[in-house]
Amino acid sequence: MNTLAQQVRLEQELDDKVVVRSESRLEILRSELAKLSAFVRRDFLTAWSYRVAFVGDILGIVFMVTVFNFVSKMVDPSKLPIYGGKRATYMEFVIIGIVVGAFIQLGLGRVMAAVRGEQLMGTLEALMMTPTAPATIQVGSAFYDFIYIPIRTGLILLVASLVFDLRFDAGGSLQAAVLLIVFIPFVWGLGVASAAGVLTIRRGSGIFGLAVSALTLASGSYFPIGLLPGWVETMARFNPIAIVLKGMREALLGNAGWGHVGPEAGLLAGLSMLSLLFGLALFRLALRRERRKGTLGLY
C-alpha cells in the first residue's frame, strides 16, 4: 500500500511539474507577444516624425507608374497574356508587378534597416542583452511594416485603377490579399538574412539585394514571362515572386477562384516558410558569432 501511495504521489508531482512548465511557457509566450505592441508604437511614432518620407514614397510610386504609362503606348497588345477570356492591357499587367516589387523592396529594406539603425545608434547590443527573445526582436522590428505595407499596396492598386481606368475584378480581391499575406514570410526571411549580413559584414548585405533583383527580373514583373528564355520560364515555376504575381493577376484580372489560386498559394506558403526558416537560422548564427567575438556593438 505504501509503495502504491508513493507511486501515486510521484505521478501527481510529475503532473504538477508539467502543468507548471506549461503555464510558465504560456506566460513567457504572452509576455513576448505583449512586447510587439511596443515595437509597433515605437516604429509608428518614428515614421510619423518623418512625414516627408511618406510623401516621397508615394511620389516615387506615382513617378514610376507615370513612366510605365508612357511605355505602355509602345507595347504590342498581342504579346500580353489573357486572363478570364480577356487580354490584359499593359498598364493592368504591369501595375501589379510594380506594387509587388515595391512591396518587396520596402519590406526587405525595412527589416535590414531596423538592425542597421540599431547598430548606428549604438542600441543594438543593449537591445540584445534585454530579456527579450531574438525572435521577438526580429518580428517586432518588422511588425509595423508588415501591417503598413499591405495596406499601402492595396491603396496604390485602388488609386491606380481609378486614375488610369484599369479593370480589376473586385471578386478576386480576397484571393489576391491571401497571396500577398502568404508571401510576407518570404520577404521577411530574406530581410532577416540581410540583417544577418549587416550583423557580420556591416555593409555587406548587398548580395541579398542582388539576388532579389535577379528573382524580380525573372518573375515577369514588368513584361510577360513568356518572352523570357525557356530555361528562365521553367525556373519561374518555383520563383516565389513569379508565383505571387501570377496568382494575383489571375485573381484581379481574371477573377480566378480558389481552384486556380489555391494550389499556387500552397506552393507559395511552402517556399515562404523555407525562406523564413533560412533567414532565422542565419540570423541566429550571426548573432552567436558576434556575441562570441564580442563585436555585437560594432558598426
LONUMAR-167405 format. One record per residue (C-alpha): residue in three letters; chain; y, x, z. Coordinates in Angstrom, 2 decimals. Layout:
BEGIN
{type ALA | mol A | north Y | east X | up Z} $
...
! end
This chain:
BEGIN
{type MET | mol A | north 0.00 | east 0.00 | up 0.00} $
{type ASN | mol A | north 2.37 | east 2.84 | up 0.86} $
{type THR | mol A | north 1.61 | east 4.52 | up -2.48} $
{type LEU | mol A | north 2.28 | east 1.28 | up -4.33} $
{type ALA | mol A | north 5.52 | east 0.72 | up -2.43} $
{type GLN | mol A | north 6.65 | east 4.28 | up -3.17} $
{type GLN | mol A | north 5.89 | east 3.82 | up -6.86} $
{type VAL | mol A | north 7.85 | east 0.56 | up -6.95} $
{type ARG | mol A | north 10.76 | east 2.25 | up -5.16} $
{type LEU | mol A | north 10.72 | east 5.19 | up -7.58} $
{type GLU | mol A | north 10.70 | east 2.85 | up -10.58} $
{type GLN | mol A | north 13.59 | east 0.90 | up -9.08} $
{type GLU | mol A | north 15.57 | east 4.13 | up -8.54} $
{type LEU | mol A | north 14.92 | east 5.18 | up -12.12} $
{type ASP | mol A | north 16.07 | east 1.78 | up -13.37} $
{type ASP | mol A | north 19.22 | east 2.05 | up -11.27} $
{type LYS | mol A | north 19.96 | east 5.51 | up -12.71} $
{type VAL | mol A | north 19.50 | east 4.21 | up -16.27} $
{type VAL | mol A | north 21.87 | east 1.33 | up -15.54} $
{type VAL | mol A | north 24.44 | east 3.70 | up -14.03} $
{type ARG | mol A | north 24.21 | east 6.03 | up -17.03} $
{type SER | mol A | north 24.55 | east 3.12 | up -19.45} $
{type GLU | mol A | north 27.59 | east 1.81 | up -17.58} $
{type SER | mol A | north 29.04 | east 5.33 | up -17.47} $
{type ARG | mol A | north 28.62 | east 5.79 | up -21.23} $
{type LEU | mol A | north 30.12 | east 2.37 | up -21.88} $
{type GLU | mol A | north 33.07 | east 3.22 | up -19.66} $
{type ILE | mol A | north 33.60 | east 6.53 | up -21.48} $
{type LEU | mol A | north 33.49 | east 4.72 | up -24.84} $
{type ARG | mol A | north 36.04 | east 2.17 | up -23.63} $
{type SER | mol A | north 38.27 | east 4.96 | up -22.34} $
{type GLU | mol A | north 38.13 | east 6.83 | up -25.67} $
{type LEU | mol A | north 38.84 | east 3.67 | up -27.69} $
{type ALA | mol A | north 41.82 | east 2.87 | up -25.45} $
{type LYS | mol A | north 43.36 | east 6.22 | up -26.39} $
{type LEU | mol A | north 43.52 | east 5.23 | up -30.07} $
{type SER | mol A | north 46.42 | east 2.85 | up -29.39} $
{type ALA | mol A | north 48.43 | east 5.79 | up -28.00} $
{type PHE | mol A | north 47.82 | east 7.75 | up -31.22} $
{type VAL | mol A | north 48.87 | east 4.75 | up -33.34} $
{type ARG | mol A | north 52.04 | east 4.20 | up -31.29} $
{type ARG | mol A | north 52.98 | east 7.89 | up -31.47} $
{type ASP | mol A | north 52.45 | east 8.13 | up -35.24} $
{type PHE | mol A | north 54.29 | east 4.86 | up -35.92} $
{type LEU | mol A | north 57.32 | east 5.99 | up -33.93} $
{type THR | mol A | north 57.25 | east 9.38 | up -35.67} $
{type ALA | mol A | north 57.03 | east 7.78 | up -39.12} $
{type TRP | mol A | north 59.74 | east 5.26 | up -38.31} $
{type SER | mol A | north 62.08 | east 8.03 | up -37.22} $
{type TYR | mol A | north 61.94 | east 9.41 | up -40.78} $
{type ARG | mol A | north 62.92 | east 6.26 | up -42.68} $
{type VAL | mol A | north 63.98 | east 8.18 | up -45.78} $
{type ALA | mol A | north 60.36 | east 9.25 | up -46.21} $
{type PHE | mol A | north 59.35 | east 5.59 | up -46.61} $
{type VAL | mol A | north 61.93 | east 5.14 | up -49.35} $
{type GLY | mol A | north 60.95 | east 8.41 | up -51.05} $
{type ASP | mol A | north 57.29 | east 7.44 | up -51.03} $
{type ILE | mol A | north 57.98 | east 4.10 | up -52.70} $
{type LEU | mol A | north 60.39 | east 5.64 | up -55.22} $
{type GLY | mol A | north 57.73 | east 8.18 | up -56.19} $
{type ILE | mol A | north 55.25 | east 5.41 | up -56.96} $
{type VAL | mol A | north 57.89 | east 3.45 | up -58.89} $
{type PHE | mol A | north 58.71 | east 6.52 | up -60.98} $
{type MET | mol A | north 55.04 | east 7.16 | up -61.79} $
{type VAL | mol A | north 54.42 | east 3.53 | up -62.75} $
{type THR | mol A | north 57.52 | east 3.54 | up -64.97} $
{type VAL | mol A | north 56.32 | east 6.69 | up -66.77} $
{type PHE | mol A | north 52.90 | east 5.16 | up -67.40} $
{type ASN | mol A | north 54.58 | east 2.01 | up -68.66} $
{type PHE | mol A | north 56.07 | east 4.07 | up -71.50} $
{type VAL | mol A | north 52.77 | east 5.90 | up -72.02} $
{type SER | mol A | north 51.04 | east 2.54 | up -72.45} $
{type LYS | mol A | north 53.03 | east 1.94 | up -75.63} $
{type MET | mol A | north 51.23 | east 4.90 | up -77.26} $
{type VAL | mol A | north 47.69 | east 3.92 | up -76.22} $
{type ASP | mol A | north 45.30 | east 2.33 | up -78.71} $
{type PRO | mol A | north 44.29 | east -1.01 | up -77.10} $
{type SER | mol A | north 40.86 | east -0.92 | up -78.81} $
{type LYS | mol A | north 39.92 | east 2.10 | up -76.65} $
{type LEU | mol A | north 40.36 | east 0.15 | up -73.42} $
{type PRO | mol A | north 37.38 | east -1.46 | up -71.65} $
{type ILE | mol A | north 36.64 | east -5.18 | up -71.45} $
{type TYR | mol A | north 36.46 | east -6.94 | up -68.08} $
{type GLY | mol A | north 35.35 | east -10.55 | up -67.74} $
{type GLY | mol A | north 35.34 | east -11.02 | up -71.51} $
{type LYS | mol A | north 38.97 | east -9.90 | up -71.87} $
{type ARG | mol A | north 40.26 | east -6.49 | up -72.90} $
{type ALA | mol A | north 42.50 | east -4.98 | up -70.25} $
{type THR | mol A | north 45.95 | east -3.69 | up -71.09} $
{type TYR | mol A | north 46.62 | east -0.06 | up -70.34} $
{type MET | mol A | north 49.00 | east -0.92 | up -67.52} $
{type GLU | mol A | north 46.41 | east -3.18 | up -65.88} $
{type PHE | mol A | north 43.86 | east -0.41 | up -66.25} $
{type VAL | mol A | north 45.99 | east 2.48 | up -65.04} $
{type ILE | mol A | north 47.83 | east 0.79 | up -62.15} $
{type ILE | mol A | north 44.56 | east 0.58 | up -60.23} $
{type GLY | mol A | north 43.98 | east 4.27 | up -60.89} $
{type ILE | mol A | north 47.50 | east 5.05 | up -59.69} $
{type VAL | mol A | north 47.19 | east 3.20 | up -56.39} $
{type VAL | mol A | north 43.72 | east 4.61 | up -55.65} $
{type GLY | mol A | north 44.97 | east 8.12 | up -56.49} $
{type ALA | mol A | north 47.97 | east 7.63 | up -54.18} $
{type PHE | mol A | north 45.60 | east 6.26 | up -51.52} $
{type ILE | mol A | north 43.51 | east 9.45 | up -51.72} $
{type GLN | mol A | north 46.45 | east 11.86 | up -51.74} $
{type LEU | mol A | north 48.22 | east 10.18 | up -48.85} $
{type GLY | mol A | north 45.07 | east 9.77 | up -46.74} $
{type LEU | mol A | north 43.87 | east 13.33 | up -47.38} $
{type GLY | mol A | north 47.28 | east 14.81 | up -46.79} $
{type ARG | mol A | north 47.95 | east 12.90 | up -43.58} $
{type VAL | mol A | north 44.66 | east 13.88 | up -41.91} $
{type MET | mol A | north 45.22 | east 17.53 | up -42.78} $
{type ALA | mol A | north 48.91 | east 17.43 | up -41.87} $
{type ALA | mol A | north 48.10 | east 15.94 | up -38.45} $
{type VAL | mol A | north 46.21 | east 19.09 | up -37.43} $
{type ARG | mol A | north 48.70 | east 21.41 | up -39.14} $
{type GLY | mol A | north 51.59 | east 19.68 | up -37.40} $
{type GLU | mol A | north 49.96 | east 20.15 | up -34.00} $
{type GLN | mol A | north 49.46 | east 23.83 | up -34.86} $
{type LEU | mol A | north 53.09 | east 24.40 | up -35.82} $
{type MET | mol A | north 54.41 | east 22.54 | up -32.77} $
{type GLY | mol A | north 52.12 | east 24.57 | up -30.53} $
{type THR | mol A | north 50.44 | east 21.48 | up -29.08} $
{type LEU | mol A | north 47.01 | east 21.75 | up -30.75} $
{type GLU | mol A | north 45.43 | east 23.92 | up -28.07} $
{type ALA | mol A | north 46.83 | east 21.75 | up -25.28} $
{type LEU | mol A | north 45.58 | east 18.62 | up -27.05} $
{type MET | mol A | north 42.09 | east 20.06 | up -27.47} $
{type MET | mol A | north 41.99 | east 21.01 | up -23.79} $
{type THR | mol A | north 42.59 | east 17.44 | up -22.63} $
{type PRO | mol A | north 39.58 | east 15.31 | up -21.54} $
{type THR | mol A | north 39.53 | east 13.66 | up -24.96} $
{type ALA | mol A | north 36.55 | east 13.93 | up -27.29} $
{type PRO | mol A | north 37.22 | east 15.85 | up -30.54} $
{type ALA | mol A | north 36.00 | east 12.80 | up -32.47} $
{type THR | mol A | north 38.68 | east 10.67 | up -30.76} $
{type ILE | mol A | north 41.36 | east 13.19 | up -31.70} $
{type GLN | mol A | north 40.14 | east 13.19 | up -35.32} $
{type VAL | mol A | north 40.04 | east 9.39 | up -35.50} $
{type GLY | mol A | north 43.30 | east 8.94 | up -33.63} $
{type SER | mol A | north 45.19 | east 11.42 | up -35.80} $
{type ALA | mol A | north 44.40 | east 9.33 | up -38.89} $
{type PHE | mol A | north 44.09 | east 5.85 | up -37.40} $
{type TYR | mol A | north 47.68 | east 4.77 | up -38.07} $
{type ASP | mol A | north 47.49 | east 5.96 | up -41.68} $
{type PHE | mol A | north 44.27 | east 4.11 | up -42.39} $
{type ILE | mol A | north 45.92 | east 0.92 | up -41.19} $
{type TYR | mol A | north 49.12 | east 1.54 | up -43.13} $
{type ILE | mol A | north 47.67 | east 2.90 | up -46.40} $
{type PRO | mol A | north 45.50 | east -0.14 | up -47.38} $
{type ILE | mol A | north 48.44 | east -2.47 | up -46.68} $
{type ARG | mol A | north 50.69 | east -0.22 | up -48.78} $
{type THR | mol A | north 48.13 | east -0.21 | up -51.60} $
{type GLY | mol A | north 47.93 | east -4.00 | up -51.67} $
{type LEU | mol A | north 51.73 | east -4.35 | up -51.72} $
{type ILE | mol A | north 52.04 | east -1.90 | up -54.62} $
{type LEU | mol A | north 49.50 | east -3.86 | up -56.65} $
{type LEU | mol A | north 51.28 | east -7.13 | up -55.87} $
{type VAL | mol A | north 54.74 | east -5.83 | up -56.79} $
{type ALA | mol A | north 53.47 | east -4.11 | up -59.96} $
{type SER | mol A | north 51.75 | east -7.29 | up -61.11} $
{type LEU | mol A | north 54.99 | east -9.25 | up -60.70} $
{type VAL | mol A | north 57.32 | east -6.68 | up -62.27} $
{type PHE | mol A | north 55.12 | east -5.81 | up -65.26} $
{type ASP | mol A | north 53.48 | east -9.24 | up -65.62} $
{type LEU | mol A | north 49.97 | east -7.86 | up -65.11} $
{type ARG | mol A | north 46.90 | east -10.09 | up -64.99} $
{type PHE | mol A | north 44.94 | east -9.69 | up -61.76} $
{type ASP | mol A | north 42.31 | east -12.18 | up -60.61} $
{type ALA | mol A | north 43.05 | east -13.25 | up -57.05} $
{type GLY | mol A | north 39.38 | east -14.25 | up -56.68} $
{type GLY | mol A | north 38.37 | east -10.58 | up -56.73} $
{type SER | mol A | north 40.82 | east -9.53 | up -54.01} $
{type LEU | mol A | north 38.21 | east -9.67 | up -51.23} $
{type GLN | mol A | north 35.72 | east -7.56 | up -53.18} $
{type ALA | mol A | north 38.43 | east -5.02 | up -54.02} $
{type ALA | mol A | north 39.55 | east -4.88 | up -50.37} $
{type VAL | mol A | north 35.97 | east -4.31 | up -49.17} $
{type LEU | mol A | north 35.50 | east -1.49 | up -51.68} $
{type LEU | mol A | north 38.72 | east 0.13 | up -50.51} $
{type ILE | mol A | north 37.67 | east -0.14 | up -46.85} $
{type VAL | mol A | north 34.23 | east 1.31 | up -47.60} $
{type PHE | mol A | north 35.99 | east 4.13 | up -49.46} $
{type ILE | mol A | north 38.06 | east 5.11 | up -46.40} $
{type PRO | mol A | north 35.31 | east 7.24 | up -44.72} $
{type PHE | mol A | north 35.02 | east 9.30 | up -47.93} $
{type VAL | mol A | north 38.73 | east 10.15 | up -47.86} $
{type TRP | mol A | north 38.63 | east 10.65 | up -44.11} $
{type GLY | mol A | north 35.66 | east 13.02 | up -44.42} $
{type LEU | mol A | north 37.47 | east 15.17 | up -46.96} $
{type GLY | mol A | north 40.58 | east 15.07 | up -44.80} $
{type VAL | mol A | north 38.68 | east 16.26 | up -41.72} $
{type ALA | mol A | north 37.03 | east 19.01 | up -43.80} $
{type SER | mol A | north 40.52 | east 20.07 | up -44.92} $
{type ALA | mol A | north 41.61 | east 20.04 | up -41.28} $
{type ALA | mol A | north 38.70 | east 22.38 | up -40.51} $
{type GLY | mol A | north 40.09 | east 24.72 | up -43.17} $
{type VAL | mol A | north 43.50 | east 24.51 | up -41.51} $
{type LEU | mol A | north 41.94 | east 25.49 | up -38.18} $
{type THR | mol A | north 40.19 | east 28.57 | up -39.53} $
{type ILE | mol A | north 42.21 | east 29.72 | up -42.57} $
{type ARG | mol A | north 45.54 | east 28.13 | up -41.56} $
{type ARG | mol A | north 46.86 | east 27.55 | up -45.09} $
{type GLY | mol A | north 43.58 | east 27.93 | up -46.96} $
{type SER | mol A | north 42.67 | east 24.26 | up -47.30} $
{type GLY | mol A | north 43.83 | east 24.04 | up -50.91} $
{type ILE | mol A | north 40.25 | east 24.31 | up -52.15} $
{type PHE | mol A | north 39.60 | east 20.75 | up -50.94} $
{type GLY | mol A | north 42.69 | east 19.52 | up -52.78} $
{type LEU | mol A | north 41.41 | east 21.23 | up -55.91} $
{type ALA | mol A | north 38.02 | east 19.54 | up -55.52} $
{type VAL | mol A | north 39.67 | east 16.13 | up -55.11} $
{type SER | mol A | north 41.81 | east 16.76 | up -58.20} $
{type ALA | mol A | north 38.67 | east 17.55 | up -60.20} $
{type LEU | mol A | north 36.94 | east 14.39 | up -58.92} $
{type THR | mol A | north 40.01 | east 12.32 | up -59.75} $
{type LEU | mol A | north 40.29 | east 13.77 | up -63.24} $
{type ALA | mol A | north 36.61 | east 12.99 | up -63.91} $
{type SER | mol A | north 36.80 | east 9.48 | up -62.45} $
{type GLY | mol A | north 38.68 | east 7.68 | up -65.21} $
{type SER | mol A | north 41.77 | east 7.10 | up -63.10} $
{type TYR | mol A | north 44.24 | east 7.36 | up -65.96} $
{type PHE | mol A | north 42.05 | east 6.96 | up -69.06} $
{type PRO | mol A | north 38.74 | east 5.22 | up -69.84} $
{type ILE | mol A | north 35.75 | east 7.19 | up -68.65} $
{type GLY | mol A | north 34.02 | east 6.57 | up -72.00} $
{type LEU | mol A | north 36.42 | east 9.07 | up -73.57} $
{type LEU | mol A | north 35.08 | east 11.88 | up -71.39} $
{type PRO | mol A | north 32.25 | east 14.23 | up -72.45} $
{type GLY | mol A | north 28.80 | east 12.74 | up -71.94} $
{type TRP | mol A | north 27.82 | east 15.00 | up -69.04} $
{type VAL | mol A | north 31.02 | east 14.13 | up -67.16} $
{type GLU | mol A | north 30.39 | east 10.44 | up -67.76} $
{type THR | mol A | north 26.86 | east 10.86 | up -66.34} $
{type MET | mol A | north 28.13 | east 12.65 | up -63.24} $
{type ALA | mol A | north 30.73 | east 9.92 | up -62.73} $
{type ARG | mol A | north 27.94 | east 7.56 | up -61.68} $
{type PHE | mol A | north 27.83 | east 9.46 | up -58.38} $
{type ASN | mol A | north 31.55 | east 10.19 | up -58.13} $
{type PRO | mol A | north 32.88 | east 8.04 | up -55.26} $
{type ILE | mol A | north 36.33 | east 7.82 | up -56.85} $
{type ALA | mol A | north 34.84 | east 6.60 | up -60.14} $
{type ILE | mol A | north 32.69 | east 4.09 | up -58.26} $
{type VAL | mol A | north 35.58 | east 2.56 | up -56.32} $
{type LEU | mol A | north 37.74 | east 2.42 | up -59.46} $
{type LYS | mol A | north 35.01 | east 0.75 | up -61.49} $
{type GLY | mol A | north 34.33 | east -1.81 | up -58.77} $
{type MET | mol A | north 38.00 | east -2.62 | up -58.16} $
{type ARG | mol A | north 38.69 | east -3.03 | up -61.86} $
{type GLU | mol A | north 35.71 | east -5.30 | up -62.30} $
{type ALA | mol A | north 36.84 | east -7.36 | up -59.31} $
{type LEU | mol A | north 40.58 | east -7.55 | up -60.08} $
{type LEU | mol A | north 40.44 | east -7.67 | up -63.88} $
{type GLY | mol A | north 37.10 | east -9.40 | up -64.47} $
{type ASN | mol A | north 36.72 | east -11.44 | up -61.27} $
{type ALA | mol A | north 33.28 | east -9.89 | up -60.77} $
{type GLY | mol A | north 31.26 | east -11.40 | up -57.93} $
{type TRP | mol A | north 29.23 | east -9.70 | up -55.24} $
{type GLY | mol A | north 26.28 | east -9.42 | up -57.61} $
{type HIS | mol A | north 28.19 | east -6.79 | up -59.57} $
{type VAL | mol A | north 30.30 | east -5.27 | up -56.82} $
{type GLY | mol A | north 27.68 | east -5.31 | up -54.02} $
{type PRO | mol A | north 25.41 | east -2.52 | up -55.36} $
{type GLU | mol A | north 28.43 | east -0.32 | up -56.03} $
{type ALA | mol A | north 29.72 | east -0.97 | up -52.50} $
{type GLY | mol A | north 26.30 | east 0.01 | up -51.10} $
{type LEU | mol A | north 26.20 | east 3.28 | up -53.05} $
{type LEU | mol A | north 29.81 | east 4.00 | up -52.12} $
{type ALA | mol A | north 29.06 | east 3.40 | up -48.43} $
{type GLY | mol A | north 26.24 | east 5.96 | up -48.50} $
{type LEU | mol A | north 28.38 | east 8.60 | up -50.22} $
{type SER | mol A | north 31.28 | east 7.88 | up -47.86} $
{type MET | mol A | north 29.09 | east 8.40 | up -44.79} $
{type LEU | mol A | north 27.82 | east 11.71 | up -46.20} $
{type SER | mol A | north 31.41 | east 12.84 | up -46.72} $
{type LEU | mol A | north 32.37 | east 11.78 | up -43.19} $
{type LEU | mol A | north 29.38 | east 13.50 | up -41.56} $
{type PHE | mol A | north 30.06 | east 16.66 | up -43.58} $
{type GLY | mol A | north 33.71 | east 16.69 | up -42.55} $
{type LEU | mol A | north 33.00 | east 16.07 | up -38.86} $
{type ALA | mol A | north 30.30 | east 18.76 | up -38.77} $
{type LEU | mol A | north 32.62 | east 21.27 | up -40.46} $
{type PHE | mol A | north 35.43 | east 20.45 | up -38.04} $
{type ARG | mol A | north 33.14 | east 20.95 | up -35.02} $
{type LEU | mol A | north 32.01 | east 24.33 | up -36.37} $
{type ALA | mol A | north 35.61 | east 25.39 | up -36.99} $
{type LEU | mol A | north 36.69 | east 24.22 | up -33.53} $
{type ARG | mol A | north 33.78 | east 26.05 | up -31.87} $
{type ARG | mol A | north 34.63 | east 29.24 | up -33.79} $
{type GLU | mol A | north 38.32 | east 29.16 | up -32.84} $
{type ARG | mol A | north 37.55 | east 28.49 | up -29.20} $
{type ARG | mol A | north 35.08 | east 31.36 | up -29.12} $
{type LYS | mol A | north 37.61 | east 33.74 | up -30.68} $
{type GLY | mol A | north 40.48 | east 32.41 | up -28.58} $
{type THR | mol A | north 42.64 | east 31.77 | up -31.64} $
{type LEU | mol A | north 42.91 | east 27.98 | up -31.48} $
{type GLY | mol A | north 46.64 | east 28.07 | up -30.83} $
{type LEU | mol A | north 47.47 | east 30.49 | up -33.64} $
{type TYR | mol A | north 49.08 | east 29.30 | up -36.86} $
! end
